[in-house]
Amino acid sequence: MTDDAARVLGAAGAASPRTPGPHVAVSVVHWNGGQSTIECLESLHRRPYARQQIVFVDNGSTDGIAAVVRDRWPDIVVVVNAANRGFTGGHNQGIAMAVERGADYVLLLNQDATVQPDCIARMMALAESDDRIGLVSPVIFYADEPTRVQFCGHWIDWAGVRTGGSRVIDVMRQYELAGSAISLWGTALLIRRALVADIGVLDERLFAYYEDTDYSLRSSSRGWLNRVCFDAGVLHEGHATRYTRGPHVFYLSSRNALLFWRKAFATRRGGGLRWRRKVVSGILHEAGTLKDAALPEQAAACIDGLWAGWWRRYGSYEQRRSSPRWFRRLALSHPYFWSRLLDGDLASLMRRLRIGRRSA
């Protein structure tokens, strides 16, 4: 067991006060999650917070789990949508119900995540320690490697036009103590009701992916603090690499990267051309790596997402329209060439061309 995992899991197992405190509503959005969703809900009932209400939002699933939840847990508020409204639309319903029911906080929790002992209580204690704290996330561990950190905070690299982070708790703790703005994941995200009143809900144009980074930036831009609760843990089912993900992930991530950075730079002077070049370059580079990995559908999805994001076409993956054939062919013919050209890496580009000529 790593030192980071030992500290978090050890703290989570220690005794904590059970006195009534603020009311939290837990929003769980389900989309054909099957047994993973059941395990998520079981974890909330095994380790309940003193004043906890669960809101279960079914996003047009076909696995019958909504009926199981109704029968097994009559205390859970169940909402069934006719169609998939995405991570953003589903959780916005959960947030709205939490506010209507007078909750002081709402916890967004992935259907494939399980809370560890006293996780919610510890997150709530941190949030209550400072009225300026708007968002709190626990440390997130891999479910199949529960001592391996998956996430403990990110930051926004404005110069590089990217998000970065560390999976070493002490590194992120020092970064946070330095007063830097932290970006959190929506996997398990505690939101103060007053923050919702101030900045609103999730941007539904994003549907899924980048919505948490966007919300974190909106929070810190208004002067709120985003914090990681380093002694609270959640287990999350993860993928060994991005290359095990379906095309929809690459389409939505590519499209939403353009929307996120467009919004992020809207209030900053300059950088308009630079961020566009950086983001498009990154998408093309990823398309190239997917092409090299013999994943043509995922590579094409990157290009389709790039086209949709550029022309501001939002909605679900099912509502997508493919990019023009000429554009996809041009982009995928030499994705690294276009990526380096946009990134201004002409020296590397020329070296690659020289090597190519020598080996021809």
C-alpha positions in Angstrom: 0.0 0.0 0.0 1.3 3.4 -0.9 1.8 6.1 1.8 -0.9 8.3 0.2 -3.4 5.4 0.1 -2.6 4.4 3.7 -3.2 7.9 5.0 -6.5 8.3 3.2 -7.9 4.9 3.9 -6.6 4.9 7.5 -8.3 8.3 8.1 -11.5 7.1 6.5 -11.7 4.1 8.8 -11.1 6.2 12.0 -14.0 7.3 14.1 -15.8 10.5 13.2 -18.6 12.5 14.8 -22.2 11.4 13.8 -23.9 14.5 15.1 -26.5 16.0 12.7 -25.1 18.6 10.4 -26.0 20.3 7.1 -28.3 18.5 4.7 -26.7 16.9 1.6 -28.4 15.5 -1.4 -26.5 12.9 -3.4 -27.2 13.0 -7.2 -26.4 9.7 -9.0 -27.0 9.8 -12.7 -27.5 6.3 -14.2 -27.1 5.3 -17.8 -27.1 1.5 -18.3 -24.6 1.1 -15.5 -26.0 -2.2 -14.3 -24.4 -3.7 -11.2 -21.9 -0.8 -10.9 -24.8 1.5 -10.1 -26.2 -0.9 -7.5 -22.8 -1.1 -5.8 -22.6 2.7 -5.8 -26.0 3.0 -4.0 -25.1 0.2 -1.6 -22.0 2.1 -0.6 -24.1 5.1 0.2 -26.4 3.1 2.4 -23.6 1.2 4.2 -21.9 4.5 5.1 -24.7 7.0 5.3 -24.1 10.6 6.2 -26.4 11.7 9.1 -28.6 14.0 6.9 -28.4 12.5 3.4 -31.0 12.2 0.6 -30.2 10.3 -2.6 -31.6 11.5 -5.9 -31.4 8.8 -8.6 -31.7 10.1 -12.2 -32.1 7.4 -14.9 -31.0 8.8 -18.3 -33.2 6.7 -20.6 -31.5 3.4 -19.6 -32.7 0.0 -20.9 -31.2 -2.2 -18.1 -34.2 -2.0 -15.7 -32.1 -0.7 -12.8 -34.6 2.1 -12.1 -37.3 -0.4 -11.1 -34.8 -2.3 -8.9 -33.9 0.9 -7.1 -37.5 1.8 -6.5 -38.3 -1.6 -5.0 -35.1 -2.0 -3.0 -34.7 1.6 -1.6 -38.0 3.4 -1.1 -36.1 6.3 0.5 -34.4 7.2 -2.8 -36.0 9.8 -5.0 -36.2 8.3 -8.5 -36.4 10.4 -11.7 -36.7 8.6 -15.0 -35.9 10.4 -18.3 -37.2 9.2 -21.6 -33.9 10.0 -23.3 -30.2 10.4 -22.3 -29.7 14.0 -21.1 -26.0 13.4 -20.5 -24.0 13.9 -17.4 -24.8 17.6 -17.3 -28.5 17.4 -17.9 -29.0 14.5 -15.5 -27.0 16.1 -12.7 -28.7 19.4 -13.3 -32.0 17.7 -12.5 -30.4 16.3 -9.3 -29.1 19.8 -8.4 -32.6 21.3 -9.0 -34.3 18.7 -6.8 -31.7 19.2 -4.1 -32.3 22.9 -4.0 -36.1 22.4 -4.0 -35.8 20.0 -1.0 -33.7 22.5 0.9 -30.3 20.8 0.7 -27.3 22.8 1.9 -25.0 20.8 -0.5 -25.3 18.5 -3.4 -22.8 15.7 -4.1 -22.5 14.6 -7.7 -21.4 11.0 -7.7 -20.6 8.7 -10.7 -22.6 5.6 -11.1 -19.3 3.6 -11.2 -17.9 5.1 -7.9 -18.3 3.9 -4.3 -17.7 6.0 -1.3 -15.4 4.9 1.5 -16.2 5.1 5.2 -17.0 8.6 6.4 -16.1 10.1 3.0 -19.2 12.4 2.9 -18.8 13.4 6.5 -15.2 14.4 6.0 -15.9 16.4 2.8 -18.8 18.2 4.6 -16.5 19.0 7.5 -14.0 20.6 5.2 -16.7 22.6 3.3 -18.1 23.8 6.6 -14.7 24.9 7.8 -14.7 27.9 5.5 -17.6 29.7 3.9 -15.5 30.5 0.9 -15.2 26.9 -0.1 -17.6 26.2 -3.0 -16.4 22.8 -4.3 -14.9 19.8 -2.6 -13.6 16.5 -4.1 -12.2 13.5 -2.3 -9.1 11.6 -3.3 -10.2 9.2 -6.0 -8.6 5.7 -6.2 -8.8 3.0 -8.9 -11.5 0.4 -7.9 -9.4 -2.5 -9.1 -6.2 -1.1 -7.4 -7.6 0.6 -4.3 -4.2 1.8 -3.1 -3.4 3.6 -6.4 -4.5 7.3 -6.7 -6.4 8.1 -9.8 -7.1 11.8 -9.0 -6.2 14.3 -6.2 -6.5 17.6 -8.0 -5.7 19.3 -11.3 -4.6 22.8 -12.3 -5.1 24.9 -15.4 -1.9 25.6 -17.4 -2.8 28.9 -19.2 0.5 29.1 -21.0 0.4 25.5 -22.3 -3.4 25.7 -22.8 -3.9 22.4 -21.0 -4.8 20.9 -17.6 -2.2 19.3 -15.5 -2.0 17.6 -12.2 -0.2 15.1 -9.9 -1.3 11.9 -8.4 1.0 12.5 -5.4 -1.1 13.8 -2.6 1.7 15.8 -0.9 2.4 17.6 -4.2 -1.2 18.7 -4.7 -1.5 19.6 -1.0 1.4 22.0 -1.4 0.0 23.4 -4.6 -3.3 24.0 -2.8 -1.6 25.6 0.2 0.2 28.0 -2.2 -3.2 29.5 -3.0 -3.4 28.1 -6.6 -6.8 27.5 -8.2 -7.6 23.8 -8.2 -9.7 22.0 -10.9 -11.8 19.1 -9.6 -13.4 16.0 -11.1 -17.2 15.5 -11.3 -16.6 11.8 -10.3 -17.4 12.9 -6.7 -18.0 16.6 -6.4 -19.6 18.3 -3.4 -21.2 21.6 -4.3 -22.3 24.3 -1.9 -25.9 25.5 -2.5 -24.7 29.2 -2.3 -22.3 28.5 -5.2 -25.2 27.2 -7.4 -27.1 30.4 -6.6 -24.0 32.4 -7.6 -22.8 30.7 -10.8 -25.7 28.5 -11.8 -25.6 24.8 -12.9 -23.5 22.7 -15.3 -23.3 23.8 -18.9 -25.6 21.4 -20.7 -23.9 22.1 -24.1 -21.0 20.0 -22.9 -23.3 16.9 -22.3 -20.3 15.0 -20.8 -16.6 15.6 -20.4 -15.0 19.0 -19.4 -18.1 20.0 -17.5 -16.3 19.6 -14.2 -13.2 21.6 -15.3 -15.6 24.3 -16.6 -17.5 24.4 -13.4 -14.3 24.5 -11.3 -13.1 27.5 -13.4 -16.4 29.3 -13.1 -16.2 28.7 -9.3 -12.7 30.1 -8.8 -13.3 32.9 -11.2 -16.0 34.2 -8.9 -13.7 34.0 -5.9 -14.8 30.7 -4.5 -12.3 28.1 -3.3 -12.1 24.6 -4.8 -10.6 22.1 -2.3 -9.5 18.4 -2.2 -10.4 16.6 1.0 -7.2 14.6 1.3 -8.5 12.3 4.1 -11.7 11.2 2.2 -11.6 8.5 -0.5 -13.8 7.2 -3.3 -13.1 4.1 -5.4 -13.8 4.6 -9.2 -13.8 2.1 -12.0 -11.2 3.3 -14.4 -9.8 2.4 -17.8 -6.2 1.2 -18.0 -5.6 3.6 -21.0 -7.7 6.0 -23.0 -7.4 3.6 -25.9 -9.9 1.2 -24.3 -12.6 3.9 -24.6 -15.3 4.1 -27.2 -15.5 6.7 -30.1 -18.0 8.8 -28.2 -15.4 9.7 -25.6 -13.0 11.1 -28.2 -15.8 12.9 -30.0 -17.1 14.6 -26.9 -13.7 15.3 -25.5 -12.4 16.9 -28.7 -15.6 19.0 -29.2 -15.8 20.1 -25.6 -12.1 21.1 -25.4 -12.9 23.8 -28.0 -15.9 25.0 -26.0 -14.1 25.0 -22.7 -11.1 26.9 -23.9 -13.3 29.4 -25.8 -15.1 30.1 -22.6 -12.0 30.2 -20.5 -10.2 32.7 -22.7 -13.3 34.9 -23.3 -12.4 37.0 -20.2 -8.7 37.0 -20.7 -6.8 39.5 -22.9 -5.2 38.1 -26.0 -4.4 34.5 -26.6 -7.3 34.0 -29.0 -5.3 32.6 -31.9 -2.8 30.8 -29.6 -5.4 28.8 -27.7 -7.1 27.7 -30.9 -3.8 26.6 -32.4 -2.9 24.7 -29.2 -6.2 22.9 -28.8 -6.6 21.9 -32.5 -3.0 20.8 -32.5 -3.6 18.6 -29.5 -6.8 17.0 -31.0 -4.9 16.2 -34.3 -2.0 14.7 -32.3 -4.4 12.5 -30.4 -6.1 11.4 -33.7 -2.6 10.5 -34.9 -1.9 8.3 -31.9 -5.3 6.6 -32.2 -4.6 6.0 -35.9 -1.2 4.5 -35.0 -2.9 2.3 -32.4 -5.2 0.9 -35.2 -8.3 2.5 -33.8 -9.7 4.2 -36.9 -13.2 4.8 -35.4 -11.7 6.7 -32.4 -9.4 8.7 -34.7 -12.3 9.7 -36.9 -14.3 10.6 -33.8 -11.6 13.1 -32.8 -11.8 14.8 -36.2 -15.6 14.8 -36.1 -15.5 16.4 -32.6 -13.0 19.0 -33.8 -15.3 19.9 -36.7 -18.4 20.1 -34.3 -16.6 22.1 -31.7 -15.2 24.6 -34.3 -18.7 25.2 -35.7 -20.3 25.1 -32.2 -22.5 22.1 -32.8 -23.5 20.6 -29.4 -25.7 17.9 -28.0 -25.3 14.2 -27.5 -23.0 11.8 -29.4 -26.1 10.3 -31.0 -27.0 13.7 -32.4 -23.6 14.3 -34.0 -23.1 15.0 -37.7 -19.9 13.7 -39.3 -17.3 16.1 -40.5 -17.1 16.5 -44.3 -15.3 13.6 -46.0 -12.6 15.9 -47.5 -11.8 17.4 -44.0 -11.5 14.0 -42.3 -9.3 12.7 -45.1 -7.1 15.7 -45.0 -6.7 15.7 -41.2 -6.1 12.0 -41.0 -3.7 11.8 -43.9 -0.9 13.4 -41.9 -2.2 14.3 -38.4 1.2 14.9 -36.9 2.3 17.2 -39.7 -0.8 19.4 -39.2 -0.4 19.2 -35.4 3.2 20.4 -35.4 2.5 23.0 -38.0 -0.2 24.5 -35.9 1.9 24.2 -32.7 4.7 26.2 -34.4 7.1 23.2 -34.0 8.7 23.7 -37.4 12.1 22.4 -36.4 10.7 19.1 -35.2 8.5 19.0 -38.4 11.5 19.5 -40.7 13.5 16.8 -38.8 10.6 14.4 -39.3 10.4 15.2 -43.0 14.2 14.7 -43.4 14.1 11.3 -41.7 11.2 10.3 -43.9 13.1 11.2 -47.0 16.2 9.3 -45.9 14.2 6.1 -45.1 12.2 6.3 -48.4 
